[in-house]
């Protein structure tokens, strides 16, 4: 789900009384000599038939234009309304007419995505996806791409996928392994496909459903990524911290014992997709230009929390998730209620 949708053009016209809108499949827009075919993609249903909504609370901002507002004004508006419960803001504008700082702020609120390589089997349930989605929304993600063969998953997970797909947070790509004997469940295929997010998302991270990138001090990963991706930096390897998985969901709130030592080898990456030629599971293999750099992210900025049952020595208590506890608890349990599943 994009928290802010920036709509630059809108067209409407009166339908002749003799024409039923339900019979219209395409529109032809013409000036007499040139024409374009527009597919009809949205119709307003009768209000009596509407029983469910994608959002409980949305905000529409009628036409924003000129240099009156700056990025700081949008930041205040967006952050305060997020705290007050807004799930979506739609803003109408001609973007290049705005102040540069406001254009940057609009980019900020539409620029972080996550790629979940191949999800399979019965290991995960809907409650696990709900925690993953809600925590990453709090951290700033606007889009999650997930590869799976949907009917092979647990029923509760299928229901959760339906919910988040309708919410436009998750994009499900149906994917069946082309052959059974393939390394790492064919994850490199999905990682490569995810790189086609060039021009769609500014920052793209790759990790699994039991892994969470947690900023050390900042509250937003989007803010962190804007701060660290400077110049020719194309990707960061995020060090992994293993957590002992003993308690059930929400696993991030209920499991705090971790290994002291960070794993610098089995890292996961966040990248600028337009600068990457080939991406691996734990590292960036090749960049587009020789001058582009792949760096190791210091743990003082963020680490990847990986929750596992087979952690041998978990002798450290990590409290970094606590600052998200209240918001995550509320949004997680509300999501379970909306999906229609229980813990």
C-alpha positions as a Markdown table, in Angstrom:
| # | Residue | x | y | z |
|---|---|---|---|---|
| 1 | Unk | 0.0 | 0.0 | 0.0 |
| 2 | Unk | 1.3 | 3.4 | -0.9 |
| 3 | Unk | 0.7 | 5.7 | 2.0 |
| 4 | Unk | 0.6 | 8.7 | -0.4 |
| 5 | Unk | -0.7 | 8.4 | -3.9 |
| 6 | Unk | 0.4 | 11.2 | -6.2 |
| 7 | Unk | -2.1 | 11.5 | -9.0 |
| 8 | Unk | -1.0 | 13.9 | -11.8 |
| 9 | Unk | -3.9 | 13.8 | -14.2 |
| 10 | Unk | -7.6 | 13.0 | -14.0 |
| 11 | Unk | -10.2 | 12.9 | -16.8 |
| 12 | Unk | -14.0 | 12.6 | -16.6 |
| 13 | Unk | -16.9 | 13.1 | -18.9 |
| 14 | Unk | -20.7 | 12.7 | -18.8 |
| 15 | Unk | -22.1 | 9.3 | -19.9 |
| 16 | Unk | -25.0 | 9.6 | -22.4 |
| 17 | Unk | -28.3 | 8.4 | -20.8 |
| 18 | Unk | -28.7 | 5.8 | -23.5 |
| 19 | Unk | -25.4 | 4.1 | -22.6 |
| 20 | Unk | -25.1 | 1.7 | -19.7 |
| 21 | Unk | -21.8 | 2.1 | -17.9 |
| 22 | Unk | -21.7 | -1.6 | -17.1 |
| 23 | Unk | -21.5 | -2.4 | -20.8 |
| 24 | Unk | -18.4 | -0.1 | -21.4 |
| 25 | Unk | -15.1 | -2.0 | -21.6 |
| 26 | Unk | -12.9 | 0.7 | -23.3 |
| 27 | Unk | -12.9 | 4.5 | -23.8 |
| 28 | Unk | -11.6 | 6.2 | -26.9 |
| 29 | Unk | -10.1 | 9.6 | -26.2 |
| 30 | Unk | -9.6 | 11.6 | -29.5 |
| 31 | Unk | -9.1 | 15.1 | -30.7 |
| 32 | Unk | -10.4 | 14.2 | -34.2 |
| 33 | Unk | -7.1 | 13.1 | -35.7 |
| 34 | Unk | -5.3 | 11.3 | -32.9 |
| 35 | Unk | -6.8 | 8.8 | -30.5 |
| 36 | Unk | -6.0 | 6.6 | -27.5 |
| 37 | Unk | -7.8 | 3.6 | -26.1 |
| 38 | Unk | -8.3 | 3.7 | -22.4 |
| 39 | Unk | -9.4 | 0.5 | -20.5 |
| 40 | Unk | -12.2 | 1.0 | -18.0 |
| 41 | Unk | -10.7 | -0.2 | -14.8 |
| 42 | Unk | -12.9 | 1.2 | -12.0 |
| 43 | Unk | -16.6 | 1.5 | -11.5 |
| 44 | Unk | -18.6 | 2.8 | -8.5 |
| 45 | Unk | -20.8 | 0.1 | -7.0 |
| 46 | Unk | -24.2 | 0.8 | -5.6 |
| 47 | Unk | -23.6 | 2.0 | -2.1 |
| 48 | Unk | -26.1 | -0.5 | -0.6 |
| 49 | Unk | -23.8 | -3.4 | -1.8 |
| 50 | Unk | -20.6 | -2.1 | -0.1 |
| 51 | Unk | -20.0 | -4.2 | 3.0 |
| 52 | Unk | -16.2 | -3.9 | 3.3 |
| 53 | Unk | -13.6 | -1.3 | 2.6 |
| 54 | Unk | -9.9 | -1.3 | 1.8 |
| 55 | Unk | -9.2 | 1.5 | 4.2 |
| 56 | Unk | -11.0 | 2.6 | 7.4 |
| 57 | Unk | -9.7 | 6.2 | 7.1 |
| 58 | Unk | -8.3 | 8.0 | 4.1 |
| 59 | Unk | -7.5 | 11.6 | 3.3 |
| 60 | Unk | -7.9 | 13.3 | -0.1 |
| 61 | Unk | -5.9 | 16.5 | -0.8 |
| 62 | Unk | -7.5 | 18.6 | -3.6 |
| 63 | Unk | -5.1 | 20.0 | -6.1 |
| 64 | Unk | -1.8 | 21.1 | -4.6 |
| 65 | Unk | 0.2 | 23.5 | -6.7 |
| 66 | Unk | 2.8 | 26.2 | -6.8 |
| 67 | Unk | 5.6 | 27.1 | -4.3 |
| 68 | Unk | 3.5 | 27.8 | -1.2 |
| 69 | Unk | 4.3 | 24.5 | 0.5 |
| 70 | Unk | 7.6 | 22.8 | 1.1 |
| 71 | Unk | 8.6 | 19.3 | 1.9 |
| 72 | Unk | 8.6 | 20.0 | 5.7 |
| 73 | Unk | 4.9 | 20.8 | 5.5 |
| 74 | Unk | 4.1 | 17.5 | 3.8 |
| 75 | Unk | 6.2 | 15.6 | 6.3 |
| 76 | Unk | 4.3 | 17.1 | 9.3 |
| 77 | Unk | 1.0 | 16.5 | 7.6 |
| 78 | Unk | 1.8 | 12.9 | 6.8 |
| 79 | Unk | 3.4 | 11.9 | 10.1 |
| 80 | Unk | 0.7 | 13.5 | 12.3 |
| 81 | Unk | -2.1 | 11.8 | 10.2 |
| 82 | Unk | -0.3 | 8.5 | 10.4 |
| 83 | Unk | -0.3 | 8.8 | 14.2 |
| 84 | Unk | -4.0 | 9.7 | 14.1 |
| 85 | Unk | -4.8 | 6.6 | 12.1 |
| 86 | Unk | -4.8 | 7.6 | 8.4 |
| 87 | Unk | -4.0 | 4.6 | 6.2 |
| 88 | Unk | -3.9 | 6.4 | 2.8 |
| 89 | Unk | -3.4 | 9.9 | 1.5 |
| 90 | Unk | -4.3 | 10.8 | -2.1 |
| 91 | Unk | -2.8 | 14.0 | -3.4 |
| 92 | Unk | -3.6 | 15.6 | -6.7 |
| 93 | Unk | -0.9 | 17.7 | -8.3 |
| 94 | Unk | 1.3 | 18.5 | -11.3 |
| 95 | Unk | 4.5 | 17.3 | -9.6 |
| 96 | Unk | 7.1 | 19.3 | -11.5 |
| 97 | Unk | 5.3 | 22.5 | -10.6 |
| 98 | Unk | 6.0 | 22.1 | -6.9 |
| 99 | Unk | 8.9 | 23.3 | -4.8 |
| 100 | Unk | 11.9 | 20.9 | -5.1 |
| 101 | Unk | 11.7 | 20.0 | -1.4 |
| 102 | Unk | 8.1 | 19.0 | -1.7 |
| 103 | Unk | 8.9 | 16.9 | -4.7 |
| 104 | Unk | 11.6 | 15.1 | -2.6 |
| 105 | Unk | 9.1 | 14.6 | 0.2 |
| 106 | Unk | 6.6 | 13.0 | -2.2 |
| 107 | Unk | 9.4 | 10.7 | -3.4 |
| 108 | Unk | 10.2 | 9.8 | 0.2 |
| 109 | Unk | 6.7 | 8.6 | 1.0 |
| 110 | Unk | 6.5 | 6.3 | -2.1 |
| 111 | Unk | 9.9 | 4.7 | -2.3 |
| 112 | Unk | 10.6 | 1.6 | -0.2 |
| 113 | Unk | 9.9 | -2.0 | -1.2 |
| 114 | Unk | 10.7 | -5.5 | 0.0 |
| 115 | Unk | 11.2 | -8.6 | -2.0 |
| 116 | Unk | 10.3 | -12.0 | -0.4 |
| 117 | Unk | 11.9 | -14.7 | -2.5 |
| 118 | Unk | 10.0 | -18.0 | -2.8 |
| 119 | Unk | 7.5 | -18.7 | 0.0 |
| 120 | Unk | 6.4 | -22.4 | 0.1 |
| 121 | Unk | 5.1 | -25.2 | 2.3 |
| 122 | Unk | 3.2 | -25.1 | 5.6 |
| 123 | Unk | 5.8 | -23.6 | 7.9 |
| 124 | Unk | 4.1 | -20.2 | 8.0 |
| 125 | Unk | 0.6 | -19.1 | 8.8 |
| 126 | Unk | -1.4 | -16.0 | 8.3 |
| 127 | Unk | -0.4 | -14.6 | 11.7 |
| 128 | Unk | 3.3 | -14.6 | 10.6 |
| 129 | Unk | 2.5 | -12.6 | 7.5 |
| 130 | Unk | 0.4 | -10.2 | 9.5 |
| 131 | Unk | 3.4 | -9.4 | 11.8 |
| 132 | Unk | 5.8 | -9.1 | 8.9 |
| 133 | Unk | 3.5 | -6.8 | 7.0 |
| 134 | Unk | 2.5 | -4.6 | 9.9 |
| 135 | Unk | 6.0 | -4.1 | 11.3 |
| 136 | Unk | 7.4 | -3.3 | 7.9 |
| 137 | Unk | 4.6 | -0.8 | 7.3 |
| 138 | Unk | 5.6 | 0.9 | 10.6 |
| 139 | Unk | 9.2 | 1.0 | 9.3 |
| 140 | Unk | 8.2 | 2.6 | 6.0 |
| 141 | Unk | 7.6 | -0.1 | 3.4 |
| 142 | Unk | 5.0 | 0.7 | 0.8 |
| 143 | Unk | 5.2 | -2.4 | -1.3 |
| 144 | Unk | 6.0 | -6.1 | -0.7 |
| 145 | Unk | 6.5 | -8.5 | -3.6 |
| 146 | Unk | 6.0 | -12.1 | -2.7 |
| 147 | Unk | 6.6 | -15.2 | -4.9 |
| 148 | Unk | 4.7 | -18.3 | -4.1 |
| 149 | Unk | 2.4 | -21.0 | -5.4 |
| 150 | Unk | -0.5 | -19.8 | -3.4 |
| 151 | Unk | -2.7 | -22.9 | -3.2 |
| 152 | Unk | 0.2 | -24.8 | -1.6 |
| 153 | Unk | 0.2 | -22.6 | 1.5 |
| 154 | Unk | -1.7 | -22.9 | 4.7 |
| 155 | Unk | -5.3 | -21.6 | 4.4 |
| 156 | Unk | -4.8 | -18.8 | 7.0 |
| 157 | Unk | -1.8 | -17.6 | 5.0 |
| 158 | Unk | -3.8 | -17.6 | 1.8 |
| 159 | Unk | -6.5 | -15.4 | 3.6 |
| 160 | Unk | -3.8 | -13.0 | 4.8 |
| 161 | Unk | -2.4 | -12.7 | 1.3 |
| 162 | Unk | -5.9 | -12.0 | 0.0 |
| 163 | Unk | -6.3 | -9.2 | 2.6 |
| 164 | Unk | -2.9 | -7.5 | 2.0 |
| 165 | Unk | -3.3 | -7.8 | -1.8 |
| 166 | Unk | -6.7 | -6.1 | -1.6 |
| 167 | Unk | -5.0 | -3.4 | 0.6 |
| 168 | Unk | -2.4 | -3.0 | -2.2 |
| 169 | Unk | 0.5 | -3.6 | 0.2 |
| 170 | Unk | 1.5 | -7.0 | -1.1 |
| 171 | Unk | 1.9 | -8.1 | -4.7 |
| 172 | Unk | 1.6 | -11.8 | -5.1 |
| 173 | Unk | 3.4 | -13.4 | -8.1 |
| 174 | Unk | 2.3 | -17.0 | -8.7 |
| 175 | Unk | 5.5 | -19.0 | -9.2 |
| 176 | Unk | 6.0 | -22.7 | -9.5 |
| 177 | Unk | 9.5 | -24.2 | -9.6 |
| 178 | Unk | 10.3 | -25.1 | -13.2 |
| 179 | Unk | 12.2 | -28.2 | -12.0 |
| 180 | Unk | 12.3 | -29.8 | -8.6 |
| 181 | Unk | 16.1 | -30.3 | -8.5 |
| 182 | Unk | 17.1 | -26.6 | -8.3 |
| 183 | Unk | 19.4 | -24.8 | -5.8 |
| 184 | Unk | 17.9 | -22.9 | -2.9 |
| 185 | Unk | 14.3 | -23.4 | -4.2 |
| 186 | Unk | 15.0 | -21.2 | -7.2 |
| 187 | Unk | 15.4 | -18.1 | -5.1 |
| 188 | Unk | 17.9 | -16.5 | -7.5 |
| 189 | Unk | 15.1 | -16.5 | -10.2 |
| 190 | Unk | 12.8 | -14.5 | -8.0 |
| 191 | Unk | 15.6 | -12.2 | -6.8 |
| 192 | Unk | 16.4 | -11.4 | -10.5 |
| 193 | Unk | 12.8 | -10.8 | -11.3 |
| 194 | Unk | 12.5 | -8.5 | -8.4 |
| 195 | Unk | 15.3 | -6.3 | -9.8 |
| 196 | Unk | 12.8 | -5.3 | -12.5 |
| 197 | Unk | 11.6 | -2.8 | -9.9 |
| 198 | Unk | 13.8 | -0.3 | -11.7 |
| 199 | Unk | 11.9 | 2.9 | -11.9 |
| 200 | Unk | 9.2 | 1.5 | -9.5 |
| 201 | Unk | 11.0 | 1.7 | -6.2 |
| 202 | Unk | 14.0 | 3.7 | -5.0 |
| 203 | Unk | 15.1 | 1.2 | -2.3 |
| 204 | Unk | 14.6 | -2.5 | -2.5 |
| 205 | Unk | 15.5 | -5.0 | 0.2 |
| 206 | Unk | 15.7 | -8.8 | 0.0 |
| 207 | Unk | 14.9 | -11.1 | 3.0 |
| 208 | Unk | 12.7 | -13.8 | 4.3 |
| 209 | Unk | 9.5 | -13.9 | 6.4 |
| 210 | Unk | 11.4 | -14.6 | 9.6 |
| 211 | Unk | 13.9 | -11.8 | 9.1 |
| 212 | Unk | 13.4 | -8.1 | 9.9 |
| 213 | Unk | 15.7 | -5.1 | 9.2 |
| 214 | Unk | 15.6 | -3.1 | 12.4 |
| 215 | Unk | 17.1 | 0.4 | 12.5 |
| 216 | Unk | 19.3 | 0.9 | 15.6 |
| 217 | Unk | 18.2 | 4.4 | 16.5 |
| 218 | Unk | 15.9 | 5.8 | 13.7 |
| 219 | Unk | 12.2 | 4.9 | 13.7 |
| 220 | Unk | 12.0 | 4.7 | 9.9 |
| 221 | Unk | 14.0 | 2.5 | 7.4 |
| 222 | Unk | 13.0 | 4.9 | 4.6 |
| 223 | Unk | 14.7 | 7.8 | 6.5 |
| 224 | Unk | 17.8 | 5.6 | 7.1 |
| 225 | Unk | 18.1 | 4.6 | 3.5 |
| 226 | Unk | 17.8 | 8.2 | 2.3 |
| 227 | Unk | 20.6 | 9.1 | 4.7 |
| 228 | Unk | 23.0 | 6.3 | 3.8 |
| 229 | Unk | 22.6 | 6.0 | 0.0 |
| 230 | Unk | 24.8 | 8.8 | -1.2 |
| 231 | Unk | 26.7 | 9.2 | -4.5 |
| 232 | Unk | 27.7 | 6.0 | -6.1 |
| 233 | Unk | 26.6 | 3.6 | -3.4 |
| 234 | Unk | 24.5 | 0.8 | -5.0 |
| 235 | Unk | 23.9 | -1.6 | -2.2 |
| 236 | Unk | 24.5 | -2.4 | 1.5 |
| 237 | Unk | 25.0 | -5.7 | 3.1 |
| 238 | Unk | 23.1 | -5.7 | 6.4 |
| 239 | Unk | 24.7 | -7.8 | 9.2 |
| 240 | Unk | 22.6 | -10.6 | 10.7 |
| 241 | Unk | 21.9 | -11.0 | 14.4 |
| 242 | Unk | 20.4 | -14.4 | 15.3 |
| 243 | Unk | 17.5 | -14.5 | 17.9 |
| 244 | Unk | 16.4 | -17.7 | 19.7 |
| 245 | Unk | 12.9 | -18.5 | 18.6 |
| 246 | Unk | 11.1 | -19.8 | 21.7 |
| 247 | Unk | 7.7 | -18.0 | 21.8 |
| 248 | Unk | 5.1 | -17.6 | 19.1 |
| 249 | Unk | 3.8 | -14.5 | 17.4 |
| 250 | Unk | 4.5 | -11.7 | 17.5 |
| 251 | Unk | 8.0 | -13.2 | 17.4 |
| 252 | Unk | 9.7 | -9.8 | 17.3 |
| 253 | Unk | 8.1 | -8.8 | 20.6 |
| 254 | Unk | 8.2 | -12.2 | 22.3 |
| 255 | Unk | 11.8 | -13.3 | 21.6 |
| 256 | Unk | 14.6 | -11.0 | 22.8 |
| 257 | Unk | 17.5 | -13.4 | 23.5 |
| 258 | Unk | 20.1 | -13.1 | 20.7 |
| 259 | Unk | 23.7 | -14.1 | 19.9 |
| 260 | Unk | 26.2 | -11.4 | 20.8 |
| 261 | Unk | 28.3 | -11.8 | 17.6 |
| 262 | Unk | 26.9 | -10.4 | 14.3 |
| 263 | Unk | 27.1 | -12.6 | 11.2 |
| 264 | Unk | 29.0 | -10.7 | 8.5 |
| 265 | Unk | 28.8 | -13.5 | 6.0 |
| 266 | Unk | 25.1 | -14.5 | 5.7 |
| 267 | Unk | 23.9 | -11.0 | 5.3 |
| 268 | Unk | 20.9 | -9.7 | 3.3 |
| 269 | Unk | 20.9 | -6.6 | 1.1 |
| 270 | Unk | 19.1 | -3.4 | 0.4 |
| 271 | Unk | 19.9 | -1.9 | -3.0 |
| 272 | Unk | 19.2 | 0.8 | -5.5 |
| 273 | Unk | 17.8 | -1.5 | -8.2 |
| 274 | Unk | 18.7 | 0.6 | -11.2 |
| 275 | Unk | 22.4 | 0.3 | -10.2 |
| 276 | Unk | 22.5 | -3.5 | -9.9 |
| 277 | Unk | 23.3 | -5.9 | -12.7 |
| 278 | Unk | 23.2 | -9.2 | -10.8 |
| 279 | Unk | 22.0 | -9.8 | -7.2 |
| 280 | Unk | 22.8 | -12.8 | -5.1 |
| 281 | Unk | 21.1 | -14.1 | -1.9 |
| 282 | Unk | 23.6 | -12.7 | 0.6 |
| 283 | Unk | 25.5 | -10.2 | -1.5 |
| 284 | Unk | 25.4 | -8.1 | -4.7 |
| 285 | Unk | 27.2 | -10.0 | -7.4 |
| 286 | Unk | 27.7 | -7.3 | -10.0 |
| 287 | Unk | 26.8 | -3.6 | -10.5 |
| 288 | Unk | 26.0 | -1.7 | -13.7 |
| 289 | Unk | 29.0 | 0.7 | -13.6 |
| 290 | Unk | 32.4 | -0.1 | -12.2 |
| 291 | Unk | 32.3 | 3.0 | -10.1 |
| 292 | Unk | 29.3 | 1.8 | -8.1 |
| 293 | Unk | 30.0 | 0.6 | -4.6 |
| 294 | Unk | 28.7 | -2.2 | -2.5 |
| 295 | Unk | 29.3 | -1.5 | 1.2 |
| 296 | Unk | 28.8 | -3.3 | 4.6 |
| 297 | Unk | 26.3 | -1.4 | 6.7 |
| 298 | Unk | 27.6 | -0.8 | 10.3 |
| 299 | Unk | 25.5 | -2.4 | 13.0 |
| 300 | Unk | 25.4 | 1.0 | 14.7 |
| 301 | Unk | 22.8 | 1.9 | 12.0 |
| 302 | Unk | 20.8 | -1.3 | 11.5 |
| 303 | Unk | 20.9 | -5.1 | 11.7 |
| 304 | Unk | 18.9 | -8.0 | 10.3 |
| 305 | Unk | 17.0 | -9.8 | 13.1 |
| 306 | Unk | 16.7 | -13.5 | 12.1 |
| 307 | Unk | 14.6 | -15.6 | 14.3 |
| 308 | Unk | 15.6 | -19.3 | 14.5 |
| 309 | Unk | 14.9 | -22.3 | 16.7 |
| 310 | Unk | 18.4 | -23.7 | 16.4 |
| 311 | Unk | 20.4 | -20.8 | 17.9 |
| 312 | Unk | 23.1 | -22.4 | 20.2 |
| 313 | Unk | 24.2 | -19.6 | 22.5 |
| 314 | Unk | 21.7 | -16.7 | 23.0 |
| 315 | Unk | 23.4 | -14.8 | 25.8 |
| 316 | Unk | 22.3 | -11.3 | 25.0 |
| 317 | Unk | 19.0 | -9.5 | 25.6 |
| 318 | Unk | 18.1 | -7.1 | 22.8 |
| 319 | Unk | 15.5 | -4.3 | 23.6 |
| 320 | Unk | 15.7 | -2.5 | 20.3 |
| 321 | Unk | 12.2 | -3.6 | 19.2 |
| 322 | Unk | 10.5 | -2.0 | 22.3 |
| 323 | Unk | 10.1 | 1.4 | 20.8 |
| 324 | Unk | 7.7 | -0.2 | 18.2 |
| 325 | Unk | 5.8 | -2.4 | 20.7 |
| 326 | Unk | 2.7 | -0.3 | 21.3 |
| 327 | Unk | 2.0 | 0.5 | 17.6 |
| 328 | Unk | 2.8 | -3.0 | 16.4 |
| 329 | Unk | 0.6 | -4.6 | 19.0 |
| 330 | Unk | -2.4 | -2.5 | 17.9 |
| 331 | Unk | -1.9 | -2.8 | 14.2 |
| 332 | Unk | -1.1 | -6.5 | 14.4 |
| 333 | Unk | -4.2 | -7.5 | 16.4 |
| 334 | Unk | -6.4 | -5.2 | 14.3 |
| 335 | Unk | -5.0 | -6.9 | 11.1 |
| 336 | Unk | -5.8 | -10.4 | 12.5 |
| 337 | Unk | -9.4 | -9.2 | 13.2 |
| 338 | Unk | -9.8 | -7.9 | 9.7 |
| 339 | Unk | -8.4 | -11.0 | 8.1 |
| 340 | Unk | -10.5 | -13.2 | 10.2 |
| 341 | Unk | -7.8 | -15.4 | 11.8 |
| 342 | Unk | -6.6 | -15.8 | 15.4 |
| 343 | Unk | -3.2 | -16.3 | 17.0 |
